[in-house]
Amino acid sequence: VQLVESGGGLVQAGGSLRLSCAASGSTNSINVISWYRQAPGKQREFVALIISGGGRPKYADSVKGRFTISRDNADNTINLQMNRLKPEETAVYYCNAVGVVRNYWGQGTQVTVSS
């Protein structure tokens, strides 16, 4: 499974960005796809997840009501719509896929929120 993130960039506080994670390869083996982020000097943290079989997406408390995770089955893409961004959310955002035997990570996309 290969994951490629895109959509990062520079945005002002209060603005919006839409990240995408394109999955390829043995995508049928994926059970859960998540977004994580890692700010400079901090540990990687969970942002949101969506389950392949359905069910409600889950979000970190800090992003509830502002971020929305969704999937486009037509092109195996997982999107993360981020609204009302805050400067402290400046980080590299990573896509993660949980497969049958291992986890997969993308290379990350940089999101910078200016104050």
Secondary structure, DSSP 8 states (H G I E B T S, - for coil): -EEEEE--EEEETT--EEEEEEEESSGGG--EEEEEEE-TTS--EEEEEEETT----EE-GGGTTTEEEEEETTTTEEEEEE-S--GGG-EEEEEEEE-SS-EEE---EEEEEE-
